[in-house]
Amino acid sequence: MPGRNFLFIPGPTNVPERILNAMHISQEDMRAIDFPAFTIPLFQDVKKVFKSKDGQVFLFPASGTGGWEAGITNTLSPGDKVLASGFGHFSNLFIDLCQRHKLDVEALEVDWGEGVPVEKYAEILAKDTKHEIKAVLATQNETATGVTSDIPAVRRAMDAVKHPALLFVDGVSSIASIDFRMDEWGVDVAISGSQKGFMLPTGLAILCVSQKALAARKDAKCPRCFFDFEDMIKTNVNGYFPYTPATILLRGLRAAVDMLLEEGLENVFARHHRMAEAVRRAASAWGLKLVAKAPRWHSDTVSAIYVPEGFDGNEVVRHAYRRYNLALSVSLAKIAGKAFRIGHLGDLNELMVLTPITGAEMAMKDLGIPIELGSGVAAAQEYLRTTSKDVRVPA
Ligand SMILES: *Cc1c(COP(=O)(O)O)cnc(C)c1O
């Protein structure tokens, strides 16, 4: 099959050549005398991506789900009360993980298309004068629906009543793509993974943990072994790991962090916003609605787009893959078949983001969905063209 497969799912994302090349290396000794000269600056620089000075970074050989488990088990005990909200596949899975660890989860059900219900959080926290709630959970970007939540507002709700609970943020599909500020927002446990904004293959759970959350581990009784912060802290301080680290992924992470910091995080966020806006303009030109119910919920890393009633969004995905070698993303659970998703995060530029728009348009037309061929592409082109800047300057 000639030509390439176009990957536009919200993780794994495209791995840029520079990172691929950085990982195209021989295996190495993770106990070598010069390994810490590589790892210690890496820990420091990953922290910059979380915008943290005070926190500690943990790099586990795992996926994002492992990051959740590490965060929960190191800071909480069975029976601890946790405040959470579910509004999509991933926020619901986070709740499920807490329940399986025997936490007492107050899980607010929110309509899909909306995000963290900050006003409800504020009410519940205000009533919890005995401070029984030990942790507050917020999914910054719900990947299933393309909804971004207001994390600073969650912090304000906690501060307004001086609530001492830990603030957990699932930033797996937002950190390194959408504004995130660990220290400024008072986040205690921030969780990410390698295969989304970090532009790497799957295989690293990337966490940043506040000093307050680190102190909580002394009383945390959830069973843990593989994910124990204690073992990591003891060895990481000297630049080593308690077991075999994913050295190739760490080398890739070095390149990824270099790329993010060279571009500048604010530029990375602005670029993601433009890519997302192009997709939103296309959806609007097609006459289709986003799952995200209002602009305040719009995600800059993934858009879930409803197809008209009577059509199957997941058939759009299958057809685009079968016929055009394009990977769009299916809709899950409650909205399965009602929508399809376009991932627009990671290593992405203007002409790249036009590809899933073009392909989705062709696939929808093939399936009889009443859209005008070229309408979405033209709307995206016009937006991108008129907001574009030179990417190269003469020497
Ligand atoms: C992808 C994702 C996860 C799960 O990560 P895995 O790497 O698949 O374990 C969790 N939360 C969100 C918001 C995600 O997008």
The ligand as an SDF file (V2000), in Angstrom:
LIG
                    3D

 15 15  0  0  0  0  0  0  0  0999 V2000
   -5.3300    8.6480   27.3420 C   0  0  0  0  0  0  0  0  0  0  0  0
   -5.9130    9.1250   28.6070 C   0  0  0  0  0  0  0  0  0  0  0  0
   -5.8120    8.4180   29.8050 C   0  0  0  0  0  0  0  0  0  0  0  0
   -5.2880    7.0250   29.8890 C   0  0  0  0  0  0  0  0  0  0  0  0
   -4.0230    6.8990   29.5130 O   0  0  0  0  0  0  0  0  0  0  0  0
   -3.4480    5.5020   29.0120 P   0  0  0  0  0  0  0  0  0  0  0  0
   -2.0900    5.9560   28.5850 O   0  0  0  0  0  0  0  0  0  0  0  0
   -4.3050    5.0090   27.9070 O   0  0  0  0  0  0  0  0  0  0  0  0
   -3.4080    4.6020   30.1770 O   0  0  0  0  0  0  0  0  0  0  0  0
   -6.2920    8.9900   30.9540 C   0  0  0  0  0  0  0  0  0  0  0  0
   -6.8730   10.1810   30.9450 N   0  0  0  0  0  0  0  0  0  0  0  0
   -7.0400   10.8910   29.8140 C   0  0  0  0  0  0  0  0  0  0  0  0
   -7.7110   12.2050   29.8860 C   0  0  0  0  0  0  0  0  0  0  0  0
   -6.5570   10.3780   28.6180 C   0  0  0  0  0  0  0  0  0  0  0  0
   -6.7210   11.0740   27.4920 O   0  0  0  0  0  0  0  0  0  0  0  0
  1  2  1  0
  2  3  1  0
  2 14  2  0
  3  4  1  0
  3 10  2  0
  4  5  1  0
  5  6  1  0
  6  7  2  0
  6  8  1  0
  6  9  1  0
 10 11  1  0
 11 12  2  0
 12 13  1  0
 12 14  1  0
 14 15  1  0
M  END
$$$$
